[in-house]
Each structure stands twice: as C-alpha cells, then as structure tokens.
C-alpha cells in the first residue's frame, strides 16, 4: 500500500513530499529516463523547503527541496531533491539525485549517486558516483566508479576502481584489491593497487605501489601549458610538465609507459621490466632503483596505438 505525506514549509507553494513504500512496493525513483530526472532535479533544487527527518522502517523515497535526514533502517532509500545532508545506517540500496550532497552513510547494499559537489564518508557494497567536485573517503566490498571534475579518493576498494575527471588525487591511504583505471588532466597516485594499474593524463605522477603491471600514458594536450619552477627535494623536474610522467613509487612487475617525457625520481623502485616510449630520453635520478628499462622513440605515434601494437606483439 502506497502512503504519501506532504510537508509544507513556511511558504505554502514550497512542498517536500515523502513517499514510503512497503517491501513489495515500487522500485527506486531513479529508474526513470535521464531527461525526466534532469528536469526533476532542476525543479526540486529551486525549492527552498528543507526536510529534516529520520527514517527507521520501510523503504523510503523522498522528492523535495533541501533534505536533511538521519537513517537507521534495513531497507532501501531513494531521494531526489536539492542539497542533501545525510547520515546513519541503511541496510539496503541507496539512490540519490540532488544538488550538493554530503553523506556520511554505512550502506549494506549498493550506492548510486548523481549530484553537484559530493562528499561521501562511510561504506557501501558497490558504488557509482557522478558529479562536480567529488571527495570519496569510504570503503566498498566490490567496485567503485567515479566521474566528475576535481576528484579525491581514499579508502579500501574491495573490487575494481575506475575514476575519470579533471584533476585526480588518489591518496596514500587508498587501497584497491582489484584493477584500477584513471583518466584525467592531472593524475596524482599515492595509493596501492593489487591488480593492473592503467592511467591516462596530460601529466601524471605515480608515487604509490602497483603490485600488478602498469600501463601509463601522459600525452601533452594542445594549447595546455603547465610549468613547475625549479626542482623539488625528491628530484621532481622543473619546466613544462605537459606530457610529463613522473615515477617515484614502486612498480612490482614493471609494464608499459608512454609519454612526451619520463622522469624516474628519487625513491622510485622499479622491480620488473619497464618498456618506455617517449619523445625525450628518460631522466633517471641516481638515487632511484631500477631494473631492466627498454626505451623506444614515440616517433609521433599516439600512446593508444603504441599500446595496441605492443599487446599484439
């Protein structure tokens, strides 16, 4: 049986609507077309209504303005609204569409989130996040995929990790049990990946630990200028960093690297064979530890084409 309650704020034309479904009720509100969802979010975000509530029983679905909720329930949650401030425990799946979203949630099921600026703390079974600037500090039992603007990721990922955006910061406390793939303008990786690490960027620094093979591409972007003045204490080079790949971490199995320029910095520990395609000679700090390194000239080729030919060989 569907129960609906409308809560009117200070102005009568601004309404938050709460919809609670029983266990055999309707599925999540997010199973709608993208266009309908987008229009709904715009309409709801313009409402000044703020809904403050707690949920502790049946599946919970809400359509409203700004939403402030605390949960302690075993079933699913589906919210569509403006800005959201959420915390608590949800045993089922969580689906969120809104403006800026701050969520401190322990989720027994999966998380699907679309928002503006997003900050998440907590845990989920599997998670998919899309938004503007995103800060993820949480754990998943399975996969995590993130797409947005500037992105920070930390925590333990039990499956695979996929991140695409502008500037990506993968923190030292990040641990990925499976494979990881990163794509962005500027990629900074300081975490640990047990599986294969694949990354593509305009400029990249690999300071973490890759226990599997790596496939790294740093291709310069046209009309993009990035400069680093002087040299850092760890041997980071100055000058134009567009198309620069710096390695200061540990590569257990080596792999394949393609970039305009490659710098192997102090502290780097490359234990497996590393095949490098670059436009310039590799700059290797005398304090780095390296095994077998094979270099070839890029000769104007795209990194994707080079990796494809290399895999066929």
N, C-alpha and C positions, 0 to 999 in steps of 0.2 A: 504494500500500500504506500503510495507516494504522499509524503507530508511536506507542506510548504509553509514557510513562515516569512513574512516581510517585516523588516525592522526599519522604521522610519527615523532618520536623523533629525537634526534641528530644523532643516528645511523640508517641507512636505514633498518636494519634487526630487529628492535625493534618497534613494532607497537601496538598502542592502538586502539581498534575497538569499535565504538559507534553504537548501534543499537536502533533505535526508532520505536516503534510500535504504530499504531493508536488504537483507542478504541476497534476495532473489530479484532485486530491482535492476534499474538501468545501469549500463556500463558508464565509464568515465565520460565527462563532457568533452574531453579532448579528442574523441573520435569523430570530429567534425571536419569539414573542409578547411584548408588553410585560409581561404579568403573570408569565410564566415568568422573564424577565430580572430583574425586580424581586426576585422571591423568591430567585433565584440570587445576586444581589448581596448581599442581606442575609445569606444563609448563608455566603458566602465571606468577607465582611468581618469576620465574627466569628472567623475563624481567625487564630491568631497566627503562622502559618507565614510566613516571609519567603523568597522565592525570589530568589537572586542568580545571574544567568546572563548569557551573551552569545549572540547568535544571528547567524549569518552565512551561512545556506544556504537551505533550503526555506521555504515558507510556515510561519509559526509561530503556534500558538494555545495559550493557556495558561488554565487555570482553577485558581485558588489563592487564598491569603491575600494578604499584602502582597507586592508584586512590585517587584524592583529589577533592571532589565535595561539592557544596552547593545547596540545593534544596528549591524550593518554588512552589509546584505543587500539584494537586488534584489526580493524577493517580498513578499507580504502579511503583515501582523501582525494578530492578533486576540487581545485579552486581556480576561479577566473576573476580577475579584478585589477585594481590599481596597484599601489605599492603594498608589499606584504612583509610582515614581521611575524615569523612562525617559530615555535619551539615545541619540544616534547617528544613523545614516542608514538609511532604509527606502525602497527604490525603488518598492514597490507601495503599496497602500492600507493604512491603519491604522484599526482599530476598537477602541475602549476603553470598557469599563464598569467602574466601580470607585468607591472612596471618594474621598479627596483625591488628586488627580493632579497631579504635577509632571513635565512633559515638555519636554525640550529636543531636538527632533527635526527633521531635514530629511527631508521626505516627498515622494517623487516622484509618488505618487498622491494620493488623497483621504483626508481625516481625518473620522471620525465619533467623537464623544466624549460620554459621559454620566458625570458624576461628582459629587462633593461640591464642595469648593473646588478650583478648577482654575487652574493656572499653566502657560501654554504659551509657549515660545520656539522660533522656528525658521521653517519654511516648509511649505507644502502646496499641492497643486493646487487643491482646493476643500475647505472645512471647515465642519462643523456641530457646534456646541458647546452642551450643555445642562448646567447645574449650579447650584451655590450661588453663592458669590462667584467671579468669573472675571476673570483677568488675562491678556489676549491681547497678546503682543508678537511679531508674526510677519508673514510675507508670504504671500499667496496669488496663484496665477496666475488664479484665477477668483473665485467668490463665497465670502463668509463670512457665516454666520448664527450669532448668539449669543443664548441665552436664559438668564436666571439671576437672581441677586439683585443685589448691587452689582457693576458691570462696568466694567473699564478696557480700552480697545482702543487699540493703536498699531501702526504698521507700514504696509506698502503692500498694498492690496487691488486685484487686477487686474480684478475684475468688480464685482458689487454687494455692498453691505454692509447687513445687517439686524440690529439689536440691540434686544432688549426685556428689561426688567428693572426693578430698583428705582432706585438712583442710577447714572446712566451718565456716565462720564468718557471723552470722545473726545479723545485727546491731540493736541498741536500737531504731533507727528511722524506723525500718521495721514494717509494719502493714499488716496483712493478714486477709482479710474478711472471707475467707472460711477455708478449712482444709489445713494443711501443713505437708509435709513429708520430712525428711532429712536423708541422708545416707553418711557417710564419715569416715575418720580415726579419726579426731579430730573435734568435733562439739561444737561451742560456740554460744548459742542462747540468745540474749538480747532483742528481739523484742516482738511483741504482735500478738497472733493468736486467732481469734474468734472461729474457728472450732476445730476439733480434731487435736492434735499435735502428730505425730508419728516420732520417730527418732531412728536411729541405728548407733553405732560408736564403735571404740575401747576405746575412752574416751570422756566424754561429760560433759558440764556444762550448766545448764538451769538457766539463770538469768533473763529471761523475764517474760511475762504474758501469761498464757494459760487459755483462758476463757472456752474452752471445755475440754474434757477428754484428758489425755495423755497416750501414750504407748511408753515407753522409754527402750532401750536396750543398754547396754555398756558391750560388751563381750571382754575379753582380746584376742589379736591376738598373735599367737605363734611367738616366736622369735622377738617380739616387746617389746622394753624397753623404758619407759618414766618415768623420775624422776623429782620430784619437791622438791627442798631442803627447809626445814623449813615450816612455816605456814604463810599464808597471813593474812592481817588485817581482812578480812571477815570470817576467820575461815577455809580457804582452807587448806587441809591437805598435808603434805609432803609425801615423799616415792614414791613408784611405782604407777603411775597413769594409767597403762594399765588395762582396765576393770573398771575404776572408773567413777561413775556418781555422779556429784555434783549438788545439787539443792539450789539455792539462790534466786529464783524468786517466783512468785505467781501462784499456781495451784488452780483455782477456783473450779473445780469439781473432783480433785484427778485423779485417774486412776490406771494404772498398770506399774510397774517398775521392770526390771530385769538387774542385773549387778553382776560383781565379788564383787564390794564394793560400797556401797552407803553412801554418806555424805550429810546431810542436814545442810546447813550453816546458819550463822547469816544473817538475813534479809529474810529468806525463810518464806512463808506464804501459808501453805497447808490447804485449806478450805474444801476439800472433802475427802472422804476415799481413802487412798493410799495403794494398795496391792504391797508388795515388795518381790521379790525373790532374794536372794543374797547368796554368799559364806561366807560372814562375817557378824557379827552383824552391824546394822545400826549405823553410827556415827552421833549423833544429837547434834548440838550446843545448849547450854542452852538459847541462845538469839533468836532461831528460834520459829516460831509459827506453831504448827501442830495440826491437828485433829486426826481422827482415822487412825492408821497405823497398818497394818497386815503384819507380816513378816513370810516367809517360806524359808527353805533352798533350794537352787537350786538342790542339790543332783546330780551334774554332768550333768544336762539337758541343752539343748540349749534353749535360750530365745524364739526362734520361736516356739518350741514345747510347751513351757510353756504357751505362749500367746494363742496358738491354743486350748489347753486343757481348758484354762480359759474361752475363748469365748464360748466353747461348754457347760460349766457348767451352 
